Amino acid sequence: MPARLPLIDALKALASQLIVLHHLAFYGPMSDAVRPWADPLVDALSAHGRLAVQVFLVVAGFLAVRGLAPGGVPKALDPVTLIRRRWVRLAGPYLAALAIAVTAAALGRALTDHDTVPDAPTLVQLLANAAMLQDLLGYDALSAGIWYVAIDLQLYALMTVLLWVAHRSSVPGAGPVLVIALGAASLLIFNRDADWDAWGLYFFGAYALGALAGWAGPTRGGRAALAAIVVLGAAALALDFRTRIAVALATALLLAWAMPRGLGARRLAGPPIEWLGRISYSVFLVHYPVCILVEAAAARWFPDAPLPAAAGLVLAWVGSTAAGALFHRWVEAPLSARSPARSTSPAPRAAPPDRDATGMPDDDEVVARPAPR
């Protein structure tokens, strides 16, 4: 098996755990019960834990261009095939996790009527969620965080089409120029308007920063990519300071500085971080059902009891990671192994393997194939 990228694993592991803690702090009743004893921590996780999504966005862009346009030079791409493969890669685990979330919510409603537990979905709502269209159609999501999966698909599609256009144009440097242009439009226009937050354009700025970090290096083009990160990020923050963009900029600069130098690879390499990075997408998908069940049990049997609530929070956190490991072992990994991206049959003309470019799913071959809001 090809070597992994320890810094990427560490970022994915940290971000996925912060998302779990954010949702535990944001949704009661357990966090409400412990708030008198840990108010600053609960408030911080509730208000700022979701910023970890920016890390996923940057890492996703970083990984995507390693396969689609290494060194800033787009490959000959078949965008329809690549986007279809991305859908297949995401949809299998996503639909399985959605079924688990609906089942967990039904069990939670049997335990309590607390507003933490979602209502039974309508058929149209269920279909909208299954198609990853819930935000675009105005329906409530059936699980926390699943909006990111739909956004990831949009972002990957946007990047693939941009790089396909650049390759077809035969203009040197067209790929990075198009990515910078759309990234600037996102950071300076779309990301400042919350009405766009169901669309990939809202998030493409962070994705583009990650792509530029993937192209950064000691070459002339690599130095230009690093300069573009600084200019884009500084301009966006000067125009309208947003903490989420500051986090995305910091993550992109870290990758741009550390990855070409191999910094942190030895220190971060190790089974625990590699394991947490590998299962991070599964943890992201299934942690909410686990949290719902523990929250429902706490609401029924230990309402407003601080010590049981604290124990429940720890149980939900550990249980989310354990559930993610099981989901990865029995659902995500088998489905990924059967996806077209891992097929040994000849690929369509010049279409590179489409694997693990979300920054969240397992990226065990990312070196071989340089690959709540």
GIBEL-V157528 format. One record per run of one state. SS is the DSSP state (helix for helix, strand for strand, loop for the rest). FROM is the first residue (numbers start at 0). LEN is the number of residues. If there is no record, write none. Layout:
BEGIN
{{SS;FROM;LEN} {SS;FROM;LEN}}
END
This chain:
BEGIN
{{loop;0;5} {helix;5;21} {loop;26;3} {helix;29;39} {loop;68;1} {helix;69;3} {loop;72;6} {helix;78;33} {loop;111;11} {helix;122;8} {loop;130;3} {helix;133;4} {loop;137;9} {helix;146;23} {loop;169;4} {helix;173;15} {loop;188;1} {helix;189;3} {loop;192;1} {helix;193;3} {loop;196;3} {helix;199;16} {loop;215;4} {helix;219;20} {loop;239;3} {helix;242;16} {loop;258;6} {helix;264;4} {loop;268;2} {helix;270;8} {loop;278;1} {helix;279;22} {loop;301;4} {helix;305;33} {loop;338;1} {helix;339;3} {loop;342;31}}
END
